[in-house]
Amino acid sequence: MFSVCQGTEALFDLDMSSIEKACHTDYKVFGEALLFINVFPSTLIHTEFISRIQKIKEGATFTPSQIVFEISEAERKHDFKSLSESVEILKKEGYLIGLDNIGKGDATLRSIFEYEPDIIKFDRFFAGSLKSSEKNQQYMSKIIKVFLGRSI
């Protein structure tokens, strides 16, 4: 459904409905677990996004510190400046920011610098053979050192 709506105003409405449903579902069985919500860049920069999130927050079963807005890489073209501003507002509200599929696509490294995410998920290419591939282990170790400033 999301791919059908991509490039239209309907994507924002669908994305927001999905976010609202996720935030208002009672997940007490999971305790203090994090709720990962994929969100499109166009949704994050939409003029109504922040006000809609504040309304959703009122009835949410999760606190902002339990919600990770995972920026979808499915939309390639987006305005880094506007997106960074929205991300900053979300962070100030206490929400977490995540990036998925790092290492795949053309803007992921810039995304790390621009959004300073709380959580980074690497593409399966790197993670899938991490246990058995010394080359991937060395590569991931270098990436972690660059972005976290420490060795593993």
NURO-724142 format. One line per field, with one value per atom (N, C-alpha, C, O, CB): residue number from 1; atom name; y, z, x. Coordinates in steps of 0.02 Angstrom, whole numbers, always signed. Each point is the difference from the previous one (the first is absolute). Glycine has a CB too. Layout:
N
nr [NUM	...]
atom [CA	...]
Y [Y	...]
Z [Z	...]
X [X	...]
//
This chain:
152
nr [1	1	1	1	1	2	2	2	2	2	3	3	3	3	3	4	4	4	4	4	5	5	5	5	5	6	6	6	6	6	7	7	7	7	7	8	8	8	8	8	9	9	9	9	9	10	10	10	10	10	11	11	11	11	11	12	12	12	12	12	13	13	13	13	13	14	14	14	14	14	15	15	15	15	15	16	16	16	16	16	17	17	17	17	17	18	18	18	18	18	19	19	19	19	19	20	20	20	20	20	21	21	21	21	21	22	22	22	22	22	23	23	23	23	23	24	24	24	24	24	25	25	25	25	25	26	26	26	26	26	27	27	27	27	27	28	28	28	28	28	29	29	29	29	29	30	30	30	30	30	31	31	31	31	31	32	32	32	32	32	33	33	33	33	33	34	34	34	34	34	35	35	35	35	35	36	36	36	36	36	37	37	37	37	37	38	38	38	38	38	39	39	39	39	39	40	40	40	40	40	41	41	41	41	41	42	42	42	42	42	43	43	43	43	43	44	44	44	44	44	45	45	45	45	45	46	46	46	46	46	47	47	47	47	47	48	48	48	48	48	49	49	49	49	49	50	50	50	50	50	51	51	51	51	51	52	52	52	52	52	53	53	53	53	53	54	54	54	54	54	55	55	55	55	55	56	56	56	56	56	57	57	57	57	57	58	58	58	58	58	59	59	59	59	59	60	60	60	60	60	61	61	61	61	61	62	62	62	62	62	63	63	63	63	63	64	64	64	64	64	65	65	65	65	65	66	66	66	66	66	67	67	67	67	67	68	68	68	68	68	69	69	69	69	69	70	70	70	70	70	71	71	71	71	71	72	72	72	72	72	73	73	73	73	73	74	74	74	74	74	75	75	75	75	75	76	76	76	76	76	77	77	77	77	77	78	78	78	78	78	79	79	79	79	79	80	80	80	80	80	81	81	81	81	81	82	82	82	82	82	83	83	83	83	83	84	84	84	84	84	85	85	85	85	85	86	86	86	86	86	87	87	87	87	87	88	88	88	88	88	89	89	89	89	89	90	90	90	90	90	91	91	91	91	91	92	92	92	92	92	93	93	93	93	93	94	94	94	94	94	95	95	95	95	95	96	96	96	96	96	97	97	97	97	97	98	98	98	98	98	99	99	99	99	99	100	100	100	100	100	101	101	101	101	101	102	102	102	102	102	103	103	103	103	103	104	104	104	104	104	105	105	105	105	105	106	106	106	106	106	107	107	107	107	107	108	108	108	108	108	109	109	109	109	109	110	110	110	110	110	111	111	111	111	111	112	112	112	112	112	113	113	113	113	113	114	114	114	114	114	115	115	115	115	115	116	116	116	116	116	117	117	117	117	117	118	118	118	118	118	119	119	119	119	119	120	120	120	120	120	121	121	121	121	121	122	122	122	122	122	123	123	123	123	123	124	124	124	124	124	125	125	125	125	125	126	126	126	126	126	127	127	127	127	127	128	128	128	128	128	129	129	129	129	129	130	130	130	130	130	131	131	131	131	131	132	132	132	132	132	133	133	133	133	133	134	134	134	134	134	135	135	135	135	135	136	136	136	136	136	137	137	137	137	137	138	138	138	138	138	139	139	139	139	139	140	140	140	140	140	141	141	141	141	141	142	142	142	142	142	143	143	143	143	143	144	144	144	144	144	145	145	145	145	145	146	146	146	146	146	147	147	147	147	147	148	148	148	148	148	149	149	149	149	149	150	150	150	150	150	151	151	151	151	151	152	152	152	152	152]
atom [N	CA	C	O	CB	N	CA	C	O	CB	N	CA	C	O	CB	N	CA	C	O	CB	N	CA	C	O	CB	N	CA	C	O	CB	N	CA	C	O	CB	N	CA	C	O	CB	N	CA	C	O	CB	N	CA	C	O	CB	N	CA	C	O	CB	N	CA	C	O	CB	N	CA	C	O	CB	N	CA	C	O	CB	N	CA	C	O	CB	N	CA	C	O	CB	N	CA	C	O	CB	N	CA	C	O	CB	N	CA	C	O	CB	N	CA	C	O	CB	N	CA	C	O	CB	N	CA	C	O	CB	N	CA	C	O	CB	N	CA	C	O	CB	N	CA	C	O	CB	N	CA	C	O	CB	N	CA	C	O	CB	N	CA	C	O	CB	N	CA	C	O	CB	N	CA	C	O	CB	N	CA	C	O	CB	N	CA	C	O	CB	N	CA	C	O	CB	N	CA	C	O	CB	N	CA	C	O	CB	N	CA	C	O	CB	N	CA	C	O	CB	N	CA	C	O	CB	N	CA	C	O	CB	N	CA	C	O	CB	N	CA	C	O	CB	N	CA	C	O	CB	N	CA	C	O	CB	N	CA	C	O	CB	N	CA	C	O	CB	N	CA	C	O	CB	N	CA	C	O	CB	N	CA	C	O	CB	N	CA	C	O	CB	N	CA	C	O	CB	N	CA	C	O	CB	N	CA	C	O	CB	N	CA	C	O	CB	N	CA	C	O	CB	N	CA	C	O	CB	N	CA	C	O	CB	N	CA	C	O	CB	N	CA	C	O	CB	N	CA	C	O	CB	N	CA	C	O	CB	N	CA	C	O	CB	N	CA	C	O	CB	N	CA	C	O	CB	N	CA	C	O	CB	N	CA	C	O	CB	N	CA	C	O	CB	N	CA	C	O	CB	N	CA	C	O	CB	N	CA	C	O	CB	N	CA	C	O	CB	N	CA	C	O	CB	N	CA	C	O	CB	N	CA	C	O	CB	N	CA	C	O	CB	N	CA	C	O	CB	N	CA	C	O	CB	N	CA	C	O	CB	N	CA	C	O	CB	N	CA	C	O	CB	N	CA	C	O	CB	N	CA	C	O	CB	N	CA	C	O	CB	N	CA	C	O	CB	N	CA	C	O	CB	N	CA	C	O	CB	N	CA	C	O	CB	N	CA	C	O	CB	N	CA	C	O	CB	N	CA	C	O	CB	N	CA	C	O	CB	N	CA	C	O	CB	N	CA	C	O	CB	N	CA	C	O	CB	N	CA	C	O	CB	N	CA	C	O	CB	N	CA	C	O	CB	N	CA	C	O	CB	N	CA	C	O	CB	N	CA	C	O	CB	N	CA	C	O	CB	N	CA	C	O	CB	N	CA	C	O	CB	N	CA	C	O	CB	N	CA	C	O	CB	N	CA	C	O	CB	N	CA	C	O	CB	N	CA	C	O	CB	N	CA	C	O	CB	N	CA	C	O	CB	N	CA	C	O	CB	N	CA	C	O	CB	N	CA	C	O	CB	N	CA	C	O	CB	N	CA	C	O	CB	N	CA	C	O	CB	N	CA	C	O	CB	N	CA	C	O	CB	N	CA	C	O	CB	N	CA	C	O	CB	N	CA	C	O	CB	N	CA	C	O	CB	N	CA	C	O	CB	N	CA	C	O	CB	N	CA	C	O	CB	N	CA	C	O	CB	N	CA	C	O	CB	N	CA	C	O	CB	N	CA	C	O	CB	N	CA	C	O	CB	N	CA	C	O	CB	N	CA	C	O	CB	N	CA	C	O	CB	N	CA	C	O	CB	N	CA	C	O	CB	N	CA	C	O	CB	N	CA	C	O	CB	N	CA	C	O	CB	N	CA	C	O	CB	N	CA	C	O	CB	N	CA	C	O	CB	N	CA	C	O	CB	N	CA	C	O	CB	N	CA	C	O	CB	N	CA	C	O	CB	N	CA	C	O	CB	N	CA	C	O	CB	N	CA	C	O	CB	N	CA	C	O	CB	N	CA	C	O	CB	N	CA	C	O	CB	N	CA	C	O	CB	N	CA	C	O	CB]
Y [-60	+60	+63	+50	-113	+60	+59	+15	+59	-86	-24	+13	+28	+40	-133	+73	+26	+75	+39	-152	+133	+69	+45	+62	-104	+13	+40	+54	-12	-86	+158	+57	+37	+47	-108	+41	+35	+21	-22	-45	+111	+23	-58	+1	+113	-165	-58	-36	-32	+19	+18	-31	+29	-37	+16	+86	+32	-26	-17	+120	-104	-23	-73	-18	+99	-123	-70	-9	-38	+8	+67	-3	+22	-32	+54	+33	+25	-48	-9	+126	-147	-50	-59	-26	+61	-56	-55	+18	-41	+5	+96	+23	+3	-23	+89	-38	+6	-69	-11	+119	-153	-68	-33	-31	+21	+16	-30	+30	-35	+14	+87	+34	-10	+7	+77	-100	-7	-73	-14	+120	-152	-71	-16	+22	-51	-10	-18	-58	-57	+98	-24	-50	-15	-14	+52	-35	-8	-63	-3	+66	-113	-63	+9	-40	-20	+112	+12	+45	+12	-26	+40	+40	+64	+41	-145	+111	+60	-6	+35	-12	-67	-12	+62	+44	-166	+126	+54	-17	-58	+90	+18	-8	+33	+61	-62	-38	+25	+15	-45	-20	+127	+20	+28	+50	-24	-60	+25	+61	+0	-116	+167	+61	+27	-1	+27	-3	+26	+71	+38	-109	+90	+68	+53	+52	-97	+31	+49	+10	+54	-87	-19	+7	+44	+44	-158	+103	+39	+74	+42	-143	+118	+71	+31	+60	-82	-17	+25	+54	-7	-105	+165	+56	-19	+34	+39	-127	-21	-54	-19	+48	-53	-57	+12	-39	+8	+84	+12	+9	-28	+81	-15	+9	-66	-13	+132	-160	-65	-46	-38	+51	-12	-41	+22	-42	+24	+83	+23	-22	-15	+114	-103	-26	-75	-24	+113	-125	-72	-15	-48	+32	+56	-9	+0	-35	+91	-17	+6	-66	-13	+129	-159	-63	-61	-57	+110	-41	-55	-44	+24	+48	-136	-47	-4	-32	-34	+99	+3	+71	+48	-142	+101	+66	+17	-45	+30	+79	+18	-36	-17	+127	-122	-32	-74	-32	+113	-108	-70	-5	-55	+26	+85	+0	+20	+53	-24	-73	+13	+13	-45	-29	+136	+15	-20	+32	+66	-150	-28	+29	-16	-90	+148	+35	-49	-32	+140	-114	-47	+25	+58	-95	-8	+16	-16	+6	-30	+5	-17	+62	-6	-85	+150	+63	+27	+15	+10	-20	+21	+76	+25	-128	+138	+73	+33	-6	-1	+44	+39	+58	+0	-103	+151	+62	-11	-2	+73	-78	-14	+55	-15	-47	+125	+54	-4	+3	+69	-79	-5	-63	+2	+61	-117	-63	+6	-24	-40	+95	+10	+42	-13	+5	+58	+42	-41	+7	+93	-142	-42	-50	-12	+25	-43	-48	+35	-29	-35	+124	+37	+13	-7	+61	-37	+11	-65	+0	+91	-146	-64	-19	-24	-12	+48	-15	+42	-25	-4	+93	+43	-23	+11	+85	-128	-28	-66	-26	+82	-83	-62	-62	-55	+108	-46	-58	-20	+40	-5	-98	-25	-2	-5	-64	+73	-2	-59	-14	+140	-162	-58	+5	+31	-100	+37	-6	-74	-37	+151	-135	-71	-8	+47	-66	-40	-19	+42	+16	-52	+55	+37	-43	-59	+124	-35	-36	-17	-25	-20	+59	-13	+68	+39	-159	+134	+64	+52	-13	-16	+90	+51	+55	+40	-65	+30	+56	-21	+41	+19	-123	-23	+29	+17	-120	+109	+29	+73	+22	-101	+115	+70	+2	+44	-11	-80	-2	-7	+30	-81	+11	-8	+67	+17	-136	+156	+64	+52	+39	-66	+28	+50	-9	+49	-42	-69	-12	-24	-1	-25	+7	-26	-48	+13	+93	-163	-47	-33	-6	-14	-2	-36	-73	-34	+113	-104	-71	-5	+33	-67	-7	-12	-75	-40	+142	-120	-70	-7	+37	-55	-28	-10	-47	-43	+62	-11	-42	-73	-15	+112	-142	-72	-24	-49	+34	+49	-19	-2	-45	+96	-3	+4	-43	-35	+150	-112	-35	-75	-39	+143	-125	-70	-48	-55	+95	-19	-44	+26	-19	-15	+76	+31	-52	+6	+94	-151	-52	-39	-18	+9	-3	-43	+37	-30	-56	+150	+37	+47	+50	-58	-8	+43	+68	+52	-153	+101	+62	+46	+60	-120	+32	+41	+23	+55	-119	+21	+19	+60	+46	-165	+117	+55	+64	+54	-137	+75	+57	+33	+60	-114	+12	+26	+32	+51	-139	+59	+28	+70	+45	-161	+125	+65	+51	+58	-114	+35	+45	+22	+59	-115	+9	+16	+48	+46	-158	+100	+44	+72	+49	-147	+103	+67	+35	+59	-99	+6	+33	+3	+46	-83	-11	+0	+21	+13	-102	+92	+21	-52	+17	+98	-179	-52	-64	-11	+63	-94	-64	-54	+6	+29	-89	-58	-60	-55	+101]
Z [+0	+0	+0	-34	+94	-21	+3	-68	-19	+138	-156	-65	-50	-43	+65	-15	-43	+13	-46	+43	+66	+20	-8	+4	+76	-91	-4	-53	-56	+94	-20	-45	+1	-39	-32	+115	+6	+72	+46	-142	+105	+68	+41	+62	-108	+13	+36	+40	+51	-141	+69	+37	+70	+49	-156	+113	+66	+45	+57	-109	+25	+39	+21	+57	-118	+16	+15	+53	+47	-163	+107	+47	+70	+50	-144	+97	+65	+33	+61	-103	+2	+27	+29	+53	-137	+50	+23	+66	+46	-164	+122	+60	+58	+55	-124	+57	+52	+26	+60	-111	+6	+19	+43	+51	-156	+84	+37	+70	+48	-157	+113	+65	+48	+60	-120	+34	+42	+15	+36	-83	+20	+14	+68	+16	-139	+162	+67	-3	-14	+63	-37	-3	+70	+6	-122	+168	+68	+10	+42	-4	-76	+5	-14	+24	-59	-2	-16	+50	-7	-111	+167	+52	-27	-31	+94	-51	-20	-68	-14	+136	-163	-66	-44	+12	-3	-59	-48	-56	-21	+47	-50	-57	-60	-1	+75	-125	-60	-51	-17	+39	-46	-49	-61	+3	+89	-149	-62	-22	+3	-37	+13	-22	-62	-3	+122	-167	-61	+11	+38	-106	+36	+5	-18	+32	-59	-25	-19	+55	+6	-126	+161	+57	+53	+27	-51	+38	+51	-16	+45	-20	-89	-18	-17	-16	-26	+45	-15	+52	+59	-110	+29	+45	+59	+52	-150	+93	+55	+45	+49	-122	+56	+36	+75	+40	-144	+123	+71	+40	+55	-86	+5	+36	+6	+51	-92	-10	+3	+50	+36	-156	+123	+49	+71	+44	-127	+94	+67	+20	+59	-77	-29	+15	+14	+46	-118	+32	+9	+68	+34	-158	+144	+63	+60	+49	-100	+47	+56	+19	+59	-96	-10	+16	-9	+1	-34	+24	-15	+61	+57	-143	+73	+54	+12	+48	-77	-13	+6	+17	-19	-63	+119	+12	-60	-36	+163	-139	-56	+2	-52	+49	+63	+5	-19	-6	+95	-99	-22	-75	-28	+142	-147	-71	-42	+9	+20	-77	-46	-68	-31	+97	-90	-68	-46	-1	+39	-76	-44	-70	-33	+102	-89	-64	-57	-7	+59	-93	-55	-57	-19	+50	-57	-58	-65	-54	+123	-64	-60	-44	-61	+124	-32	-39	-5	+51	-11	-98	-10	+1	+28	-94	+37	-5	+58	+10	-136	+166	+53	+19	-15	+58	-12	+19	+68	+52	-117	+65	+62	+52	+60	-126	+45	+48	+36	+61	-133	+34	+30	+43	+54	-151	+73	+37	+66	+52	-160	+105	+60	+52	+60	-129	+46	+45	+35	+60	-133	+35	+30	+49	+54	-158	+85	+44	+66	+53	-154	+96	+60	+46	+61	-127	+39	+40	+34	+59	-137	+41	+30	+57	+52	-162	+100	+53	+63	+56	-144	+77	+58	+37	+61	-122	+26	+31	+35	+36	-124	+78	+34	-43	+24	+77	-164	-45	-21	+1	-42	+22	-26	-77	-29	+135	-137	-73	-20	+28	-35	-43	-26	-75	-35	+128	-117	-71	-15	+37	-45	-47	-19	-65	-39	+95	-66	-62	-14	-58	+15	+95	-11	-41	+15	+94	-159	-45	-65	-46	+144	-103	-61	-24	+41	-7	-97	-25	+0	+18	+23	-61	-11	+52	+0	-118	+162	+47	+73	+45	-126	+94	+69	+43	+58	-100	+16	+41	+17	+56	-110	+5	+14	+52	+43	-160	+113	+48	+72	+46	-134	+97	+67	+26	+58	-84	-16	+21	+9	+48	-108	+16	+2	+59	+33	-156	+138	+48	+68	+49	-144	+99	+62	+34	+55	-41	-47	+26	+65	+15	-132	+155	+62	-15	+37	+26	-117	-18	-75	-41	+134	-108	-70	-12	+36	-39	-49	-21	-67	-47	+109	-64	-62	-47	+21	+42	-127	-52	+12	+27	-108	+59	+9	-31	+23	-24	-50	-32	+52	-2	-106	+153	+51	+60	+27	-65	+60	+61	-10	+45	-9	-95	-12	+9	+26	-104	+58	+5	+51	-2	-117	+163	+49	+43	+14	-13	+19	+43	-35	+31	+27	-122	-36	-44	-24	+26	-14	-46	+38	+28	-117	+88	+32	-34	+32	+1	-99	-38	+24	+11	-112	+108	+24	+72	+18	-96	+119	+69	+3	+38	-2	-78	-2	-26	+27	-46	-32	-29	+52	+9	-123	+148	+50	+58	+27	-59	+51	+54	-19	+42	-8	-96	-24	+1	+20	-91	+48	-1	+70	+13	-117	+150	+70	+29	+36	-23	-28	+25	-26	+37	-31	-71	-30	+31	+18	-125	+114	+22	+76	+25	-131	+141	+73	+35	+61	-71	-27	+29	+45	+42	-49	-1	+41	-41	-50	+155	-82	-34	+34	+58	-92	-3	+30	-7	+22	-48]
X [+41	-41	+43	-15	-75	+145	+44	+30	+5	+21	-5	+30	-51	+18	+64	-145	-52	-11	-12	-44	+62	-13	+61	-6	-78	+143	+61	-6	-23	+88	-43	-3	-65	-10	+89	-125	-65	-11	+34	-80	-3	-19	-26	+2	-28	+0	-26	+54	-15	-70	+148	+54	+5	+8	+54	-67	+3	-57	+12	+41	-113	-57	+8	-16	-57	+96	+11	+55	-8	-30	+92	+55	-23	+17	+65	-119	-23	-50	+0	+17	-60	-47	+38	-18	-69	+138	+42	+34	+2	+15	+10	+34	-49	+14	+68	-141	-51	-20	-4	-37	+28	-20	+54	-15	-53	+130	+55	+7	+12	+47	-65	+9	-58	+8	+60	-127	-59	-18	-48	+7	+79	-11	+30	+55	-55	-35	+23	+49	-19	-89	+171	+53	+28	+60	-32	-69	+25	+40	+45	-143	+83	+36	+75	+40	-144	+123	+69	+36	+60	-92	-3	+31	+32	-34	+54	+44	+36	+35	+48	-31	-41	+30	-6	-42	+16	+69	-3	-49	-6	+125	-154	-45	+33	+10	-114	+122	+32	-55	-39	+146	-109	-50	+36	+35	-120	+76	+27	-40	-61	+101	-4	-33	+37	+61	-99	-1	+29	+26	-29	-49	+134	+25	-52	-4	+117	-154	-51	-52	-29	+46	-28	-46	+32	-33	-16	+112	+35	+3	-1	+68	-63	+5	-68	-4	+120	-169	-67	-18	+17	-52	+2	-16	-43	+1	+7	-47	-43	+30	-31	-64	+154	+28	+7	-25	+85	-26	+14	-65	-6	+116	-157	-63	-39	-31	+26	+7	-34	+34	-34	-1	+101	+36	-17	-7	+101	-100	-17	-70	-12	+86	-120	-68	+3	-33	-18	+89	+6	+32	-20	+31	+36	+36	-48	+12	+88	-154	-47	-32	-10	-12	+7	-32	+45	-24	-82	+170	+47	+12	+0	+54	-44	+16	+75	+22	-125	+142	+72	+21	-33	+47	+40	+29	+45	+22	-26	+17	+44	+68	+27	-83	+83	+65	-1	+52	-24	-88	-7	-14	-2	-40	+32	-18	+60	+31	-150	+136	+55	-31	-29	+110	-74	-21	+57	+53	-129	+64	+51	-11	-49	+57	+38	-7	+10	+52	-11	-93	+0	+44	-2	-113	+155	+42	-36	+29	+73	-166	-39	-10	-8	-50	+58	-4	+71	+31	-151	+144	+69	+9	+48	-31	-63	+8	-35	-60	+68	+32	-30	+46	+59	-119	+30	+34	+34	-34	-50	+151	+36	-11	-6	+91	-88	-8	-68	-3	+77	-127	-67	-6	-30	-18	+76	-4	+40	-22	+9	+71	+40	-38	+5	+100	-141	-40	-54	-11	+34	-58	-52	+30	-28	-41	+125	+34	+19	-7	+50	-18	+21	-60	+7	+85	-149	-60	-20	-16	-22	+39	-18	+47	-22	-23	+109	+49	-13	+4	+81	-101	-15	-62	-6	+58	-99	-60	+14	-43	-26	+129	+20	-4	+16	-55	+20	-3	+70	+46	-160	+121	+63	-3	-54	+73	+39	+5	+41	+53	-64	-13	+36	+9	-40	-6	+99	+12	+7	+33	+24	-87	+1	+39	+6	-117	+137	+35	+61	+15	-123	+145	+62	+47	+10	-25	+45	+45	-33	+32	+26	-123	-36	-27	-24	-8	+37	-25	+54	+58	-171	+95	+51	+2	+47	-60	-35	-1	+8	-8	-64	+86	-1	+56	-13	-39	+112	+53	-15	+11	+72	-107	-19	-56	+0	+34	-80	-55	+25	-27	-46	+126	+28	+25	-13	+46	+2	+26	-56	+2	+104	-153	-54	-47	-19	+27	-28	-53	+25	-38	-35	+136	+29	-49	-25	+91	-80	-50	+22	+59	-95	-14	+13	+14	+36	-110	+45	+6	+15	-31	-49	+129	+19	-5	+29	+48	-114	-4	+36	-14	-97	+157	+38	-37	-39	+145	-92	-29	+19	+53	-50	-46	+11	+65	+30	-152	+144	+64	+55	+42	-80	+39	+52	-16	+43	-16	-89	-21	-8	+14	-70	+33	-15	+58	-9	-75	+143	+58	+50	+59	-76	-5	+46	+35	+60	-134	+39	+29	+56	+49	-160	+102	+47	+50	+49	-137	+78	+43	+47	-22	-67	+152	+50	+3	+9	+58	-75	+0	-57	+11	+39	-110	-57	+10	-19	-56	+105	+15	+48	-10	-9	+71	+48	-33	+12	+80	-133	-35	-47	+1	+5	-46	-47	+38	-21	-63	+140	+41	+24	+0	+35	-14	+23	-57	+9	+78	-146	-57	-19	-12	-30	+41	-18	+52	-18	-39	+120	+53	-10	+7	+71	-94	-9	-60	+5	+45	-107	-61	-9	-32	-17	+78	-8	+64	+0	-85	+139	+64	+32	+41	-83	+23	+31	+7	-35	-14	+94	+11	-41	-19	+135	-128	-33	+44	-18	-95]
//
